[in-house]
C-alpha cells in the first residue's frame, strides 16, 4: 500500500508564514517553533519532576512487590512462557510479557524495588509518545486541510494531552502503565505508516502493534482505528453508506485494512490463550455493566474538560435498570457524539473531528462494553481514548479560530483570545498534574484522597485504615475497617487486615475468627492463607502454619512472602530436607534471595 496521490501532494507543500501574530523578524520566526517545542518539553518534565519517588500502589503489590520473577532479569524468557509469572495473584494473571520484562529491567537497574527506575523508564516512554503524537496530529490535520497554523495547533494539542491532569492517574500507577505503553505502540504504528510509506507493502507498521499487544491487548484496537483512517482520509469517504460510491469506499478501506485485522485478531487470540485459566475479570452481568458504561462515558468526557474529581479508586456501582435516568442521559449523549462524528465525516477539513470521536469510542471498547470488569469506572482507562478526544477538540477549536481570524475586527480579537485561553487551560492542567503527583506520593496521601472523593468505597476505607495501622494508630484503623465492613461485608482482604489488626491489639481470638472468615470468602486468594499462616506461626502452631503456607505457594508459585515464611517454619521444625529443597527452589527463582542463601549456607545440621 504505497503513498497516495494526495499524500504525495501534501508532502511537497511548505508552511506559509503564520499570520496569527504581527510580523516578526525572519531570524526570530526561524527559531520560534523549535523554541516553543523546547518550552513544552521542559514544562512536561518539570510537571512530572515530583513523581519519580512515588510509592507502589494497588496491583503493584502482587505484580511487583510479592512477585519473585520480577526480581531477576533472567526471568524475562519465563514471562513469554505463560502468565503465571506475571503476578502472585492468580485471578490477575493476564499475559503481558513485554510489560513484565520492562519491570524486570527496572528492578535490575535499581538493584531492587526502587520506584525511581520504574517511573523513569515509563516516563521516557511517555516523552517518546508525546513526540509521536505531535507528528500524528500534524499529519492528520494536514491531510484534512493544509494550513500554516497546523503545527502550532498540533503542538498545543500534544501539550494538552501530555499535561492533562487525568493522565497522572496512569503515569503514577506503575502497573497501570500498560495503558500508556500499549498506546505508545498504537501511535508508533500510525507514525510509521504516515511518514514511511515505503514500508507499507511489507506491513512493518504492524510491528509496534505486536509489541503493544504483549503489553496490553487493547493495542489490537489499532485495526478498527486504521480502517476509519483509511476510510476518512486516504479514500476520502464518509460514515455514510447510502450511495454506491460511498459503499465502494467502505469496501476498499475494508480490503486495505484486512491484513491489520487479521494480525490483530491473531494477536488477541494468542494473548487470550496464554492468559491463565485462573484469571477472572471480576464483574457479573454483561448487560448491566454495558448499560452502566453509557453514563460512565459521560463522566469520562466531563473529566476531559474539568478533571476536578479524580479518584484513584472510585465508588461507582452497577446501574441495575436500563430505564434509570443516568442510562438514558448516557445513551442520548453517546448518540449526540456519534451524530457529530457522522456530520463532520462529510467535510474534508472536519474529518479529524470525526476520527477523534470514533477513536475515543473504539479505544474505550475493551473496558466499556461487554466485558464486565470488577470496577465499572477507572480514571486511568481514559489514557488511550483521550488521544482521539484531544484531536477532535483541538481541531474543532482551531477551525473556529481560523474562521474568526478571517472575519470582522471583533472576531479577529477572539481569534487571539482563544489561543491564550487554551494556553492558560493547559497551564492549569500542569498545576493539577503536579498536585495529583503529590497525592500519589504515599499510600496514606493516596487513600485519604480516595476516602474523600469516594466515601462509599470499602477498599479505599480499608487501605487508608492500613496506613493508620502501620503507624500504630490501631483505634483509628479499626474505625475505618469497620466502616469498610458495612459497605463490603464479604471482602476477604478486609478480614485479613482485621485479623492482622486484632492480633496487633492482642485480641487473638478475634484475630483468628477474622482469618478464618478471610479464607471462607477468599479461598483462592493466596494472601488469605499466607497471613493466617503467619499468625499461626507466631502463636507456635507451626504444623498448621506450614500447611497454610503450602496452600499459599500452591495458589501462587511466585509469592515471595509465603516462601520465606515456609522456610522459617521448616527451620523451626528442624525439617532440614524440606528446608533445603525449598531454599534451592527459591534461590533458583530469586538468584540473590537473602533468606534462601542463608538457609542454604547452613547445610544439613
N, C-alpha and C positions, 0 to 999 in steps of 0.2 A: 504494500500500500504506500505508494510514493507521495510526494508533495503535490498538492492540488494546484491548479492554475491560480486560484485566489490566494493561496498561501505564498506562492512564488511572487505574486504581485506585491503582497504586503511586505515580504522580506526585503524588497528593493526600495521601499519608501523610507524617507528620513523624517526626523522630527522637525517641525517648524518651531519658530520662536514662540515661547509662551506669552500670550497677551493678557494673562490674568493680572499681572502687576506692571507698573510703569517700566519703561525701557531701562535696562541696566547695562553697564559696560560689558563688552564681549568677554573679557577675561573673567569677570565675576560670573557671568552666565555659564561659562565653561565648567566652573567648579561648583556651581550652586547645587546641582542634583547630587553629585558624589558626596558633597558636604552634608546634605540632608540625610543621605543614606548612613553616613558615619554617625550622625547625631542619633538617628533612630536605633542603630545598633548599640550605641553607648547607653541610651535610655533603657533599652531592654535588659542589658547586662546589669545596670545599676538597680533596676526594679527587682530583679531576682537575686541580687547580691546577698540578701539576708536569708536565703532559703537553703544554702548548701549544708548546713548542720542540722536541719530539721530531722526529727526522730522518725523511726519506723512506726507505722500505724496499720490498723486493720489487718488485711491479708498478709502484710509483711511478716507477721508473727509466724505463720505456718509455712509461707513460701521462702522466707529468708532466715529468720532467727532460729527456727526449730527444724530446719531442713539440712541434713548432713551433706547432701550432694552439692549444694551451692558453695560449700566451704573448700572445695578442691577443684582447681581448673581442669584436672584430669577427668572430671565428671562430664565434661562437655559432650563426648560421644554418647554417654548414657542418656542425656536429655533428648537425643534424637531417637533413642531406642523405644521408649514408652513414656507415658505421662506420670507414672508413679514416682518418678524422681523430681517432679516439679513442685511438690508441696508435701508437707507431713499430714495434711488433712485430706482424707480420701474423697470426700464429697466435692472437693475443689480441684481435683486432678485433671485439669484440661491440658491439652497438648500445645505447648508454647516453647519449643526448644531453643529458638534464636533468642528469645527474651531471657530465658534462664541462663543461656551461655553468656549473655551480656552481664548478668548479675554475678556469675562466677568470675568473670574478668574483673568486675568492680571489687569483689571480695579479695581477689589476688592482689590488685593494685593497692588496696588499703591494708593488706595483711590482716584482715579481719572484717567485722561488720562495722566499718566506718561509713556512716551515711554520706559523708562528703563525696566519696568516689562514685557512689551510686548516683547521687544528684548531678555530679559533674558530667558523667557520660550521658545521662539523659538530657541535660541542658545543652550539651554540644549538639546532640541530635535535634533539639528544638531550634537552635540557631540555624542549622542547615535547612530545616524545614521552612523556616520563615524566609530564607533567601529563595528557596524554590517556589514558595507560594507567591512571592513577588513576580517572578518570571511567568508563572502560570496565569496569574491575574492579568498581567500585562498582555500576554499573548491572546487571551480570550477577549479582552477589551479591544485590542487591535483587530481581531477577527470580526468583531461586531461593527466597529467604526473607528477608523484611524483618526486620532486627534492628538495634538501636542500636549494635552494635559494628561493623557493616559498614564504615563509613567509616574506622575505625581499622585494621581488617584490610586494607582496600584500600590505605591509606597505607603500612602495613608491607610489603605485597606489592610496592607500587611502589618503596619504598626497597630491598627485597631485590633487585628486578630492576635498578634503576638503579645500585646499588653492587656488583652481582655481579662477582666478580673475572674471570670468563670474558669478560665484556663488554669488558674492557680490551683484549682481543685484536682486537676490531673497532674500537673508538673510536681506538686508537692507530695503526691501519693505514689510512692515508688512502684509498687506492683501494678498500679492502675496506668502506669506509663506505657503499658501495652497499647493503650488508645493512641497516645501521641506517636509512638514509634511505628505502629501499623499505618497511621495516617501519613507519616513521612514517606512511607513506601508508595502509597497511592499517589501522592503529589509527585514523587520522583518518576513514577511511571508516566504520568501526563507530561512532565517536563521533558523526558527523553523522547516521547512521541512528538511533541511540539517542535523541539529545537534540533532534533537529529533525524530528519526524515529519511536519511539513507539507510537507517537500521530497521525501518518499519517492516520491510519484506522478510526480515529474519525474526520478527516479533520479539526483539530484545527488550522492548519496553515492558514486557510482561515479567522480566526478571525480578524487578523490585516487588511485584505482587506475590511471587513465590516466597520471597523473604518475608514479606508482610504477613502472609497467611500463617507462617510459622511463628509469628509474634502474637497475632490475634486474628482469628478467621474473618473478622469484619472487613479485612482488606479485600476480600473477594467481591465486595460491592463495587469494585472498580469496573466490573463487566457492565452492569446496567448504566453506570455513570458514563462509561466510554460510548455506549450506544446512544445515549442522549446527546453527548458532544457531537458525534458523527452526524446525527440527525439534524441538529440545530445549526451547527457551524460548517462542517465540511460539506454536507449535502444540502445545506440551506433549506431544510424542511421546517415543518411546524408540528405542533402536537395534534393537529387536526388530521383526520383520516377520511374526510368527506369526499375528496376528489381523487381521481385515478392517479394524477401526478403526485399527490401527497402520499398515497399508498405506495407508489413506486419508491419514493424516498425512504419510507419506512422499511421496505423490503431490502433496499440497497444498504441501509445502515445496519439492518439485522445481519445481512450476509457479511459485511465488513467486520462486524464485532463478534461474529460467531467464534473465531479462534479464542478470543478473550473469554467468552462464556464457557467454552469447553475447558480451558485451562483453569478458570476459577472454580468451575464445578468439580473438576478432579481434585483440586487443592482442598476444597471444602470436604469432599468425601474422604480424602486421605486423613485430614485433621480429625474428622469425626470418628473415623475408625481407630485412630491412635489414641483418642481420648479414653481415659479409664472408664470401665463399666461402673465404677463407684461414683462417678460424677453425677450430680443432680443440679438442675437449675434453681430449685428452691421454691418455685411458685406452685400454684394449684390450677385454678380454672383458666384455660386459654381465653375463653370468651370474656370473662370478667376482666382479665388482665388487658386484653385488647381494647375494650371499651374504656377502661381507666386511662389508657395511653392517650386518648383523644384530648383529655384535659391536661395530662402531663405535657403534651406538646405545646399547649397554650402557655404553661409555666416556663418551658424552655425558651420560647420566643420572648416572653416577658423578661426573663433573666438575661437575654441577649442585650436588651435595651436598658434594663435597670437591675443589675445584679446586686441588690442590696440585702437579699435574704438568703445568701448561700449557706448551705448547711452540709457538713461533711457526711452526715447520716440523717436523712430526713425521716419524718414520722408519717408520711403519706401512706394511706391504706387503699386496698381494692375498693372500687365503687361497684356495689353489687347489682345495681339496676341500670339497664340501658336507658331508662326514662329519667334518670337523675339529671337535674339541670346542668350539672357540670359536664356530663357526657354530651348533652345537646349543644351546649356552648362550644365544646371542643370540636364536635363534628362540623358545626357551622363555620368555625374558624378555619378548619382544615380545607373545607370546600372553597372558602374565600381565597385562601392562599393558592390552591390549585387553579382557581379561575384566573388569578393574576398571572400565574405561570403560563396558562393557556393563551391569554391575550398577549403577553409580552413575547411569546414564541413566534408571533406572526410578523414582527418587525425586526429587521436585522440588527439595529442598534440597541434593542432592548433584550436580545436573546441571552446575554449574561444574567439578566434578572431571572428569566425562566430557568436557566441552567442552575443557578444558585439555589433557587427554591426547591427544585427537584433533587439537587444534591442533598439538601437538608433532610428531606423526607427519606430518600434512599439510604443515607448514612444512618438514620435513626431506625431503619428497618429491623436490624438484628436484635435491638433491645426494646423496641416499641411496637411489636407486632404479636405474633402467635407463640413466641417462646416465653412462657411465664417465669420471670426471674423472681428471686426472693424479695428484692426491693423494687417497688413499682417505679421509683424515680431515683436517679443518682445524678448529681450535677456534673460529675466527671464524664458522663456519657455523651455530652454535647460537644466534646472537643472536635471530633470528626465532622459532625453536622454543621458546626459553626463556620467551617471553611467555606461552605456553599452560601450560608446565610450572609456572611460578610461580603461575599462577591455580589450578591443580589442587592443588598442595601447600599453598598458603596457605588455601584453602577447607577442605581436609581437617583441617588443624591447628586452624583457628578453630572448626569444628564440634565437635571433640573438647574444646576448651577450654570452649565453651558447655555441653557435656554435663557436664563436671566441675564447672563453677561452680554448676550446679543440683543437684549431688549432695551427698555427705557432707562433713563438715568436712575430711577428708583430701583429697578430690577438690577441694574449694574452694581448698586450698593449691596444688594442682597447677595450677589454672586461673590462678593468679597467677605461678607459676614459669615456665610455658611462654612467656608473652609476654616475660618477662625474658630467657629463653634465646634467643628469636628476636631480640631487640634486640642481644644480645651477638654472635650469629652474623652479623647484618647489619654490626655494627661490625668484626668480623673480616674480612668481605668488603671493607670500605672500606680496611682496612690492606693487604689483599692487592692490591687495585686500585692503591693508591698505590705499592706495591712493583713491580707489573708495569709501571706507567708509567715507572719508573726503568730497568727492563730495556729498554724500547723507546727509551730516550733516544738512543743512538748505535748505529751498525752493530756496533761492537765489543762492546758490552754485550749486544745482542740475539743476535748469532750465537754468542757464547761460551755464553750460556744454552742455545741450541739444541744445541751440541756436548755439553753436559752432559745435557740432557733427551733428546736424540735422537742418540746417538753413531753410529748407522748411517745417518745422513742425509748423503749425499755433497754435496748442495747446501749444507747447513749447514756442513760442514767447509770447503768451498771458500770460502764467504762469510766465514767467520772468518779464513781464510788471507788473503783480500783486505784485511781490516782490518790485518793484520800487515804485509802488503806495503806498504800506504800509509804505514806508519811506518818503512819501511826495514829491517824485520826479515825479510830475504829467506830466510834459512835456516829460520826458524820457519814462514814462509808456505809454503815448499816442503814442509815436513813435513806440513802439513795438506792441501796439494794432493795429495800422494802417497797419503795416507790416503783421500781422496775418490776418487782414481783407482781404488783397489782395489774400492771399492763401486760406482762408476758409471763403468765403463771406456768408455762411448760417449756421454758427456755433452759436447756441443760447447762449451758455455760454459766448462767446466773446461779444455779445451785452449786456448781463447782466453786464459784467465788464466795458464795455464802459459807460453804464448808471451810474454805481457807480462812475466812474472816472469823468464824466462830472458833476455829482452832487457835487462832492468834489471841482470841479473847478468853482462852482456856475453858471454853464451853464445848467439850469434846463430844458429849453425847449428841448435842445438836449438830455438831460438825459432821459426825458420821451419818446422821439421818440425811443431811443435805447431800453428802457424797453419793449415798445410795439413790437418792432422787435424781441426781445428775445422770447416773448410769441408766436409770429407768427411762428417762426422757431422751437420752442421747447414747444409746448402746453402741452405735457405730462411730462415735467420736473418740479418738484416742485420748484426748485431754481428760475426759471424764474418768477413765481408768487410771491415767497417769497420776492425777492429783490425789485420787483416793489411795493409790499405792504409796505415794509419798507420805501421806498421813499415817497409813498403817505401819510403814517402816519406822517412822519416828515414835510410834507407840510400841515398838518392839514386836509387832506381829509380822515377822519377816516372811513367813511362808505364804500368808495371804497376799502380802505386798508383792512378792515375786510373781505370783500367778497373774495379778492385775497388770504388772509391768510388762509381762509377756504378751498379754492381750493388747496393750497399747502398741507394742512393737509389731505385733501381727497386723494390726489395723493400719499402722504407719511405719513402714520399714525404715523411713528416713528421720524418725523422731529422735532428736538429739537428747532431750531430757530423759526420755524413757530408757534409752540405752545407758546413760550414766547412772541412773537410779538403779537399774538392774545389776550393773557391775558392783555398785556399793553393797547391794543386798547380798550378792554372791560372796563378796569378801567377808561380810559379817557372818554369813553362814559357813564360811571356810569351804565353800564349794569351789575348789580350785580348778577343776576340769572345766566346769561351766563358765567360770570367770575368764579363763584363758581363751576359751573358744569365742566368747562374746567380745572380748577385748581385741582379738585378732580380726574378727569380722568388722568391728567398729573402726579399727585402725586401717582396714582396707577401704573403708568408705571415707574416713577423715584421716588423711595421712599424718597430720601432726596433732591429733586429738590428745590433749594432756592426760585425760583420765585413762584412756586406753593405753597410752605409752607407760603411764605409771604402773598400772597393774601388770602389763607385760614385763616390765623390768623386774617385778618381784619373782617371776618364775613360779615354780611349784614348791611352796614351803613344805 
